[in-house]
């Protein structure tokens, strides 16, 4: 039917796919090799934007590709439907978060269906369904059993105005990002998952993913985990019992320590200040108030002038008994290492900046002018960025004068028996000595913190724990799961720092299953990152009421072969999913340790060079574009706009161009005059070569995510076919059918509705989505060759048969390797080579 509009054509095929369950994953009896393709699932928040359009297009291209390669493909979809957006909308409009959530899900689902995404709709999950979140609770109990879920009191960012905990990213210049109130630190008891137990494995296993995940993401994960290797060193404090430990990556520099710094917000600082003279205590208290308003990021900034308070106490250096004045300064963080450092200003820039600000001594213990053989030379620069002359004497390079710490390698000096050793040997020797003396030991440190998973909010998974009358904590028994969220009726959801669930009297009051005594439910809910850390496994055993997933289903499908989503999830989501996978591995429930074998991050869709945002009023909405242009044109426009990983400017995308291309493609299918099964071998060779070249190249293009190049090549094949019909072999030539069929099976990746229509017009049964791509024929791939003249000083000395598309460098290499040319060049000096591939190579020679 030639008169179908894009929307009618879309509706026709979507109905067909739904009725025939075309894209359901095959069951246990399906013998095809399996591929698990997954797009990061969406939040059901408000409108869909062009980022969604990209994400679900790219994952659909990959899923469709593997079906065309003869695979049994699983490509499921669900909704990450707990969390703040629903709760905030509920607070703003007085609506039930449930209603808001499920309405949005229905809208988004309709949009994805109109977009022609080949999801397996039989496995849909919503994390806010009790059928899903009961398994979050089960997972929590398993974590608790294994000692991986625990409670602790710890300082959190607190907005006194919004009465809520803020993430570090929500604190801007010490103020609440939302209301501008000054943020304070508040100690709260919270639930944590002990991800730090897995820090080494999370770091080391990243090496397996090199080449399969974007390198940038691997690097971000490494930095986030932030492993440092060094030593813990015990100091004593005059007039105080017991040791104070510091972590140092440079125990070799112990003799260069000239002062000692504690984090102002640490327990040790509070203790030392409490015993200090009145005037010191007052200065410390003022300083602490100021520090508590400073974000961690600012505290670590190297540009900020150093600040601090001398506590009038002294620490004793374990290697030489020297007295080191103790300062409280905010560049030392309370929750890194042990919240205290030995300061070595000669060799640490932060310590040097501090020493110069407060006139503290600087003692050099590594002579960096005496480099170690085999070590990389380090170019030191002064405060103005001017390289310090490597030949300069140590005297001239003294950090107290230059303001630049000597961080490079060299020979130890002023360090007793370490003198003359290199950094590496001195570190090892120092650790041995400290261990023997019982004043230190080898240690590792991580930037990674345990995962704070409790939230004082309503719209999340209730934490399945009970508080007994005697102050104990017991788990809900597994048989009593799920602990369902109560009705929102009568609850005040506005943030107060305590969970709204605490006020749900009849819900909170329960009994301890073992003693029958009254108990209270834990009123907190889980961070939604818990929900999204294992959802890819629930898709494998949908609807299973006995287990979150079965080990058999997991073995069959997981890990995910291709995971596709935005780079905004490069750290936390991926890290948490990797962590949970390793825990499940340790529990014997999965047989792999990494959840996502390969990862694709799409770029952003921007507009006129600018990021789109509501506030700029330049949002392009997915649903509107879909309505205006139809699914296939939108998909072609996006795919053609540029490489997957790059940002794409929507202002440069031509929807008319995309629509024209689709009509041209459909028209060639309708004009084909040879019958189904026509002997391609008898077809026009010129056109057949273009077709088979694409059959050969397309798989590599898709596997390397060059979807834009694939579209360009399809346009090329459509043009060649048009030419063959109009001025070449004609519409009855079998090569024209072969080309049109090839366009249909490949266009299916990008424009599946048009592809189905083409396939039908060509006389085939649907669905084109399940047709396995043909292999290219070898004799159609023979390259066209041309004859190259190789000249020496303008005279032809040899000729070469070379591929028509040879590059200049390849051609020059072939010419130099030619025997006749080599003989003619003997004893001559080549002054210049001129290469004009594929026609001419000319050597200009002397002698
Ligand atoms: C003495 C020293 C001498 C250090 C030297 C460095 C160079 P990374 O690599 O980031 O792990 N440090 C330890 N705990 C700290 C804290 N809570 N807040 C701020 N700084 C802290 O850094 C480890 C180094 O950072 C440690 O090694 C310590 O300074 C400092 F020439 O000890 B070092």
Boltz pocket constraint, residues with backbone or C-beta under 6 A from the ligand:
constraints:
  - pocket:
      binder: B
      contacts: [[A, 226], [A, 227], [A, 228], [A, 247], [A, 248], [A, 249], [A, 250], [A, 253], [A, 263], [A, 331], [A, 332], [A, 333], [A, 334], [A, 335], [A, 336], [A, 337], [A, 338], [A, 339], [A, 340], [A, 341], [A, 342], [A, 343], [A, 344], [A, 347], [A, 348], [A, 406], [A, 445]]
      max_distance: 6.0
